[in-house]
Amino acid sequence: MVTSPWLVLPSAPIVLLVPSLLLMLQLVVTVLLVLGLVLLLPLVVTVLLVCGNCAAGNCAAGTWSGAAASTCGNCAAGTFSGAAASTCGSCSVNTFSLAAASTCTNCAAGSTSGAGASTCTVCPAGSAVTAGTCSTCAAGKFS
């Protein structure tokens, strides 16, 4: 019987080679995973810092954001919002607000404002607030 040198394989080197290949493969996969995480980490942190909780409905009181927004915007003077707002509401008559307000503030006695006001107007002497406007005092009355 003739034996060909091409068909005879030593068994010892193959047995030792398989575990070495598996360890090498495991090392390569581990390195790739670590590099992937290291490369993705700045992206994840950036997304969290920029977007934070600013998706629509997750803004702090006094701010708002639309559906696809990545940041929250301050409500303008004369408007307000509670937490998790997608829009700012207008202050009602005889109230006002500064920018980024969570509520509107009542005007002081003797002053008034229209809807959406950022300040109140003090009524002049001889007038009083009646139905949201400054009205001249009736005869025999003063302010």
Secondary structure, 3 states (H helix, E strand, C coil): CCCCCCCCCCHHHHHHHHHHHHHHHHHHHHHHHHHHHHHHHHHHHHHHHHHCCCCCCCCCCCEECCCCCCCCEECCCCEECCCCCCCCEECCCCEECCCCCCCCEECCCCEECCCCCCCCEECCCCEEEECCEEEECCCCCCC
